[in-house]
Amino acid sequence: MSEFFTEFLALLTPGRSVLDLGAGSGRQALAMAERGCRVWAVDRQAGNVAHDRIVWQAARIEEWLQKPAEVAFDAVLMGNVIQFFPREWVAATLVPELVKRTAERAVVGVRTFFQPPEPKFDRELTYWSASELVALFPNWECVYQNQESKASPDMKGMNRLFHTSSIIIRKL
């Protein structure tokens, strides 16, 4: 488990409502559910984990945002998601809509990656620094921030330089 996710998980208490936006396989959603949280996991297709505290919603993020909010979330996790969207859309649409859907004193965790040369994804990657991520949430308290670059194998086993930026912020 990454330092970022360990720090995020430590801020969650049982009974909290959490949105895992871009949940992938559901590994992190499962960890939050096992901590006693009610988790809404959103991804293009439902992940492969099942738990009575996880509600899977198979939808593209853009489509999910158009639906009425079901709950005011106590926490939102976006792990390796926003780099697939245009900066303008993240700043003008995604973040403001998520802020509207958060409860008082909510916590938001954002982790992004960038790897040059870019692999062939269905969307172009955008690079986000940790300070740019914090700036998306003015008047929120930053409780964790990290930015690093390190060589690591990609999904095809090729050694590449990965750049990651992570923040955890709290609504004031």
C-alpha positions in Angstrom: 0.0 0.0 0.0 1.4 3.4 -0.9 2.2 6.1 1.7 -0.5 8.3 0.0 -3.2 5.7 0.4 -2.1 4.8 4.0 -2.4 8.5 4.9 -5.8 8.8 3.2 -7.1 5.6 4.9 -6.0 6.8 8.3 -8.3 9.8 8.0 -11.4 7.6 7.5 -13.6 6.4 10.3 -16.3 3.7 10.3 -19.6 4.9 8.9 -18.2 7.5 6.6 -19.4 7.8 3.0 -16.6 7.6 0.5 -16.5 8.1 -3.3 -13.8 6.1 -5.1 -13.8 7.8 -8.5 -12.0 5.7 -11.1 -12.1 2.7 -8.8 -10.5 0.2 -11.2 -10.4 -3.3 -9.8 -11.7 -2.1 -6.5 -8.7 -2.9 -4.3 -8.8 0.5 -2.5 -12.6 0.5 -2.3 -12.3 -2.9 -0.5 -9.8 -1.5 2.0 -12.1 1.4 2.7 -15.1 -0.9 3.1 -13.2 -3.1 5.4 -12.4 0.0 7.5 -16.2 0.3 8.0 -16.9 3.0 5.3 -19.8 2.9 2.8 -18.1 3.2 -0.6 -19.5 4.3 -3.9 -17.1 2.9 -6.5 -17.3 4.5 -9.9 -15.5 3.1 -13.0 -16.3 2.3 -16.6 -17.0 -1.2 -15.5 -17.7 -2.7 -12.1 -14.5 -4.0 -10.4 -13.9 -7.5 -9.4 -14.4 -7.1 -5.6 -17.7 -7.6 -3.8 -18.5 -6.3 -0.3 -21.8 -5.3 1.3 -20.4 -1.8 1.9 -19.4 -1.2 -1.7 -21.9 0.1 -4.3 -20.5 -0.3 -7.8 -21.6 2.1 -10.4 -20.4 1.2 -13.9 -20.2 4.5 -15.7 -17.8 6.9 -17.3 -16.9 9.7 -14.9 -18.3 12.3 -17.3 -21.7 10.5 -17.3 -21.7 9.8 -13.6 -21.3 13.5 -12.9 -24.5 14.3 -14.8 -26.6 12.2 -12.4 -28.0 13.8 -9.3 -25.9 13.4 -6.2 -27.0 10.5 -4.0 -25.2 11.5 -0.9 -22.8 14.2 0.5 -19.5 12.3 0.6 -17.3 12.5 3.7 -14.3 11.6 1.5 -13.4 11.3 -2.2 -10.5 9.3 -3.6 -9.2 9.9 -7.1 -6.3 7.6 -7.6 -4.6 7.9 -11.0 -7.6 9.4 -12.8 -7.4 13.1 -13.6 -4.4 12.9 -15.8 -6.6 11.3 -18.4 -8.8 14.4 -18.7 -8.1 17.9 -20.1 -7.0 20.4 -17.5 -9.8 22.8 -18.4 -12.5 20.1 -17.8 -10.9 19.0 -14.4 -10.7 22.6 -13.2 -14.1 23.9 -14.5 -16.3 20.8 -14.3 -14.9 17.8 -12.3 -13.6 19.6 -9.2 -16.4 22.1 -8.7 -19.0 19.3 -9.1 -17.2 17.1 -6.6 -16.9 19.9 -4.1 -20.7 20.4 -4.3 -21.0 16.7 -3.5 -18.8 16.8 -0.4 -19.9 17.1 3.2 -18.6 19.6 5.8 -14.9 18.7 6.7 -14.7 16.3 3.8 -11.3 14.8 2.8 -10.2 14.5 -0.8 -7.2 12.5 -1.9 -5.8 12.9 -5.4 -2.9 11.0 -6.9 -1.7 11.4 -10.5 1.0 9.9 -12.7 2.8 10.9 -15.8 5.3 8.7 -17.7 7.2 9.9 -20.7 7.3 8.8 -23.4 3.6 8.3 -23.0 2.1 4.9 -23.7 -0.8 4.7 -26.1 -3.7 5.4 -23.9 -7.2 6.2 -25.3 -6.7 9.7 -23.9 -3.7 12.0 -23.8 -2.1 12.3 -20.4 -1.7 15.6 -18.6 1.0 16.3 -16.0 -0.1 17.7 -12.7 2.3 18.9 -10.0 1.3 18.7 -6.4 1.0 22.4 -6.1 -1.3 22.5 -9.1 -3.5 19.9 -7.5 -3.7 21.9 -4.2 -4.6 25.0 -6.3 -7.7 23.2 -7.6 -9.2 23.4 -4.1 -8.8 27.0 -2.8 -9.5 27.5 0.8 -9.1 23.8 1.7 -6.4 22.7 4.1 -3.6 20.5 2.6 -2.8 17.7 5.1 -0.5 15.7 2.8 1.5 16.5 -0.3 4.1 14.5 -2.2 5.7 14.7 -5.6 8.4 12.4 -6.9 10.0 10.9 -9.9 11.4 7.4 -10.0 12.3 4.7 -12.5 10.0 1.7 -12.5 8.7 -1.0 -14.9 5.6 0.0 -16.8 2.7 -2.5 -17.6 4.8 -4.0 -20.4 7.9 -4.4 -18.1 9.8 -1.6 -19.8 11.7 0.6 -17.3 10.4 4.1 -17.5 10.7 7.3 -15.4 7.3 7.8 -13.6 6.3 11.2 -12.2 3.7 11.1 -9.4 1.9 13.9 -7.5 -0.3 13.3 -4.5 -2.3 15.4 -2.2 -4.8 15.0 0.6 -6.9 18.0 1.5 -9.6 18.8 4.0 -12.6 21.1 3.4 -12.7 24.0 5.9 
